[in-house]
């Protein structure tokens, strides 16, 4: 599968928010179920994109979003654990279509 890593597009904010929230739910990470307060935070892609860098793994053929990650530099409200000169990543999830398709490999580089 040909995969492209690129910044999220405004038109994809809702899609990415739903993808991440659905995967967190499926993985049992939302202890309050679909109505867990954190699910609403996961869906706030516009806010994350304003304060951090939201990247998507997209199918290189049809452009469908396969997964997403938020990269936050020190000083961002999304870089809770990043000190000066450091950054953190979060909300790194892959939807069902990208699972098993090595869609996370481009983010990691050669292993």
C-alpha positions as CSV (number, residue, x, y, z in Angstrom):
1,X,0.0,0.0,0.0
2,X,1.3,3.4,-1.0
3,X,1.0,5.7,2.1
4,X,1.5,9.5,2.3
5,X,2.2,11.3,5.5
6,X,0.9,14.9,5.4
7,X,-0.7,17.6,7.5
8,X,-4.4,17.1,8.2
9,X,-6.7,19.2,6.0
10,X,-9.5,21.2,7.5
11,X,-12.0,19.2,5.6
12,X,-10.7,16.1,7.4
13,X,-11.0,17.4,11.0
14,X,-14.3,15.6,11.6
15,X,-13.1,12.4,9.9
16,X,-9.9,12.3,11.9
17,X,-11.7,13.0,15.2
18,X,-14.2,10.2,14.7
19,X,-11.4,7.8,13.6
20,X,-9.3,8.4,16.7
21,X,-12.3,8.3,19.1
22,X,-13.6,5.1,17.5
23,X,-10.2,3.4,17.7
24,X,-9.7,4.5,21.4
25,X,-13.2,3.1,22.1
26,X,-12.5,-0.2,20.3
27,X,-9.2,-0.5,22.2
28,X,-10.9,-0.1,25.6
29,X,-9.2,3.2,26.3
30,X,-12.4,5.1,26.9
31,X,-13.5,3.7,30.3
32,X,-16.8,5.6,30.2
33,X,-17.6,4.1,26.8
34,X,-18.8,6.2,23.9
35,X,-19.8,9.0,26.2
36,X,-16.5,9.2,28.0
37,X,-15.5,12.9,28.3
38,X,-12.1,12.2,26.7
39,X,-13.9,11.1,23.5
40,X,-15.0,14.7,23.1
41,X,-11.4,15.9,23.5
42,X,-10.2,13.4,20.9
43,X,-12.7,14.8,18.4
44,X,-11.3,18.4,18.8
45,X,-9.0,18.1,15.8
46,X,-9.4,21.8,14.9
47,X,-8.1,22.8,18.3
48,X,-5.2,20.3,18.2
49,X,-4.3,21.6,14.7
50,X,-4.2,25.1,16.0
51,X,-1.9,24.3,18.9
52,X,0.2,21.4,17.5
53,X,0.9,19.6,14.3
54,X,-1.7,17.0,13.3
55,X,-0.4,14.6,10.6
56,X,-2.4,11.9,8.8
57,X,-1.3,8.7,7.0
58,X,-3.3,8.8,3.8
59,X,-3.8,6.2,1.1
60,X,-1.5,7.3,-1.7
61,X,-4.1,6.3,-4.3
62,X,-7.4,7.6,-3.1
63,X,-6.3,9.9,-0.3
64,X,-8.4,8.2,2.4
65,X,-7.2,8.9,5.9
66,X,-5.8,5.7,7.5
67,X,-4.5,7.1,10.7
68,X,-3.4,10.2,12.5
69,X,-0.9,11.5,15.1
70,X,-0.5,14.8,16.9
71,X,3.0,16.2,17.3
72,X,3.3,18.9,19.9
73,X,6.4,20.9,20.6
74,X,7.3,22.2,24.1
75,X,4.9,25.0,25.1
76,X,1.9,23.5,23.3
77,X,-1.0,22.6,25.5
78,X,-0.7,19.1,24.0
79,X,2.9,18.7,25.1
80,X,2.2,17.8,28.7
81,X,5.4,15.9,29.2
82,X,7.7,17.7,26.8
83,X,10.3,19.9,28.4
84,X,12.4,22.6,26.7
85,X,13.9,21.4,23.4
86,X,11.6,18.4,23.4
87,X,8.2,17.4,21.9
88,X,5.6,14.7,22.4
89,X,3.2,12.8,20.2
90,X,-0.2,11.7,21.1
91,X,-3.5,10.5,19.6
92,X,-1.5,8.2,17.4
93,X,-4.1,5.8,16.1
94,X,-4.7,3.8,12.9
95,X,-8.2,3.0,11.7
96,X,-9.3,-0.5,10.5
97,X,-8.4,0.1,6.9
98,X,-4.8,1.0,7.8
99,X,-4.3,-1.6,10.5
100,X,-1.9,-4.3,9.3
101,X,-1.1,-2.2,6.2
102,X,2.1,-0.8,7.8
103,X,0.5,2.7,7.8
104,X,2.6,3.6,10.9
105,X,5.9,2.6,9.3
106,X,6.5,6.0,7.5
107,X,6.2,7.8,10.8
108,X,8.9,5.6,12.4
109,X,11.4,5.7,9.5
110,X,13.6,2.7,8.8
111,X,13.5,0.1,11.6
